[in-house]
Amino acid sequence: MFKEIALFLILLNTIILPIDTQVKYIGNTLFVLNDDGFFRQIDSQHFQKITLYNNILPKQIICINDSAGYVVGDKDLFKTTNNGANWTLIKTFSVSIIDIVACENSIVIWGSDNRLYYPLETGSNWVNVAVNLAAPSYGYKLFAIKPPNQIYISYIHKPYLWPIQKWDYSSYPYYQMNSTPWTFTGLGFLTGSYGYNSTVSTLWGGNNFEITSDGGAGWRRVSNLWKTSSVCALDSTAIYLSTNVFKIIKLTDNGTTWEIIDQQEPNAEILSLAVSNEALAYSIVGEKSVFVSYNEGLTWEKLNPVLLTPVDEEIKIPNKFTLYNNYPNPFNPSTVIRFEIPERGYVNISIYDLLGKKITTLTDETYNAGTFEVVFNTNLINDILANGVYFYKMQYGNKTVSKKMILIK
């Protein structure tokens, strides 16, 4: 009997299930993912369909800051650093990716081998640690990183807190958050001290939503009347929740103030909820369209990415390696550097002063064939740069080319 159950679980993990419509903002750019494809919103009425390397259809999107994010396939990890205009395959794992969560401008990945994977600063080397859990890895879900680098893993009614601050631990103690059987439906930390969790009882079906202001040492119940199916935070001032009463709830003032935002579809269950500085977006069960509001839910627009994606012209692959002049030039404080490569390859673009001292590296990764842009922003440099001439040098395979640019403040 146990062999049959184990075989069923293995088969379940290998079946390709339909992808529910997901919405996610990277900065103020909306992304939609479903069985029809992976889409990026260009303007209020148009989307662009994104084709990843080897036509891989991702299964999850995650944002780490206003311009960078990741998408994952079964074993492939892609990254963008320019709001999704370009996506680069940065790693193919030997095991399936079960889940991914943001961690201080980086990520932690949960693999089907019961290991957590974490990239070092360069992104080219990865550390992995074994987590000895009783159930198969695909029964678990990562929820949040709690500063300093503690990760919540939940399986059915077993929420665990795993410290991952030190990677040389031979064993990992766990902290069970509750003695009663509660399962996380949402959990996150907006700052080092302010966070939230949403749970549902696996025994009697009760719901619970709590907020912490001391880094999780203590939790205050906000409501036990509704369950959240999707929780997201705009910043340290507001949390948005979708609930089982077909409403979107906005919490402010550390959870002491909350308001109801009506959905366009009044009796539809929200699958995915996303927030940016400019808009709200959500998807619902059984619907591939998404709903977007630019006025806190007073009005909603129903958008279908497939119908709003124009038929693309034939994709033109560059026939040679080209590094363009930066624009604007002269510049202050930022300038755009555009380049084209005819084949997939490693690219490094770095900035130097007149004496040949390296100022910063703008990109250092592998790109697919195509046209790309990177931004040099002097406001992000620790050293104060003087007016004058600087150089940007690009390495592509065994080719190197440099160009001059002028900073004028």
Rosetta blueprint (number, residue, H / E / L):
1 M L
2 F H
3 K H
4 E H
5 I H
6 A H
7 L H
8 F H
9 L H
10 I H
11 L H
12 L H
13 N H
14 T H
15 I L
16 I L
17 L L
18 P L
19 I L
20 D L
21 T L
22 Q E
23 V E
24 K E
25 Y E
26 I E
27 G L
28 N L
29 T E
30 L E
31 F E
32 V E
33 L E
34 N E
35 D L
36 D L
37 G E
38 F E
39 F E
40 R E
41 Q E
42 I E
43 D E
44 S L
45 Q L
46 H E
47 F E
48 Q E
49 K E
50 I E
51 T L
52 L L
53 Y H
54 N H
55 N H
56 I L
57 L L
58 P L
59 K L
60 Q E
61 I E
62 I E
63 C E
64 I L
65 N L
66 D L
67 S L
68 A L
69 G E
70 Y E
71 V E
72 V E
73 G L
74 D L
75 K L
76 D E
77 L E
78 F E
79 K E
80 T E
81 T L
82 N L
83 N L
84 G L
85 A L
86 N L
87 W L
88 T E
89 L E
90 I E
91 K E
92 T E
93 F L
94 S L
95 V L
96 S L
97 I E
98 I E
99 D E
100 I E
101 V E
102 A E
103 C E
104 E L
105 N L
106 S E
107 I E
108 V E
109 I E
110 W E
111 G E
112 S L
113 D L
114 N L
115 R E
116 L E
117 Y E
118 Y E
119 P E
120 L L
121 E L
122 T L
123 G L
124 S L
125 N L
126 W E
127 V E
128 N E
129 V E
130 A E
131 V L
132 N L
133 L L
134 A L
135 A L
136 P L
137 S H
138 Y H
139 G H
140 Y L
141 K E
142 L E
143 F E
144 A E
145 I E
146 K E
147 P L
148 P L
149 N L
150 Q E
151 I E
152 Y E
153 I E
154 S E
155 Y E
156 I L
157 H L
158 K E
159 P E
160 Y E
161 L E
162 W E
163 P E
164 I L
165 Q L
166 K L
167 W L
168 D L
169 Y L
170 S L
171 S L
172 Y L
173 P L
174 Y L
175 Y E
176 Q E
177 M L
178 N L
179 S L
180 T L
181 P L
182 W E
183 T E
184 F E
185 T E
186 G E
187 L E
188 G E
189 F E
190 L L
191 T L
192 G L
193 S L
194 Y L
195 G E
196 Y E
197 N E
198 S E
199 T E
200 V E
201 S E
202 T L
203 L L
204 W L
205 G L
206 G L
207 N E
208 N E
209 F E
210 E E
211 I E
212 T E
213 S L
214 D L
215 G L
216 G L
217 A L
218 G L
219 W L
220 R E
221 R E
222 V E
223 S E
224 N L
225 L L
226 W L
227 K L
228 T E
229 S E
230 S E
231 V E
232 C E
233 A E
234 L E
235 D E
236 S L
237 T L
238 A E
239 I E
240 Y E
241 L E
242 S E
243 T E
244 N L
245 V L
246 F L
247 K E
248 I E
249 I E
250 K E
251 L E
252 T E
253 D L
254 N L
255 G L
256 T L
257 T E
258 W E
259 E E
260 I E
261 I E
262 D E
263 Q L
264 Q L
265 E L
266 P L
267 N L
268 A L
269 E L
270 I E
271 L E
272 S E
273 L E
274 A E
275 V E
276 S L
277 N L
278 E L
279 A L
280 L E
281 A E
282 Y E
283 S E
284 I E
285 V L
286 G L
287 E L
288 K L
289 S L
290 V E
291 F E
292 V E
293 S E
294 Y L
295 N L
296 E L
297 G L
298 L L
299 T L
300 W L
301 E E
302 K E
303 L E
304 N L
305 P L
306 V L
307 L L
308 L L
309 T L
310 P L
311 V L
312 D L
313 E L
314 E L
315 I L
316 K L
317 I L
318 P L
319 N L
320 K L
321 F L
322 T E
323 L E
324 Y L
325 N L
326 N L
327 Y E
328 P L
329 N L
330 P L
331 F E
332 N L
333 P L
334 S E
335 T E
336 V E
337 I E
338 R E
339 F E
340 E E
341 I E
342 P L
343 E L
344 R L
345 G E
346 Y E
347 V E
348 N E
349 I E
350 S E
351 I E
352 Y E
353 D L
354 L L
355 L L
356 G L
357 K L
358 K E
359 I E
360 T E
361 T E
362 L E
363 T E
364 D E
365 E E
366 T E
367 Y E
368 N L
369 A L
370 G E
371 T E
372 F E
373 E E
374 V E
375 V E
376 F E
377 N E
378 T H
379 N H
380 L H
381 I L
382 N L
383 D L
384 I L
385 L L
386 A L
387 N L
388 G E
389 V E
390 Y E
391 F E
392 Y E
393 K E
394 M E
395 Q E
396 Y E
397 G L
398 N L
399 K E
400 T E
401 V E
402 S E
403 K E
404 K E
405 M E
406 I E
407 L E
408 I L
409 K L
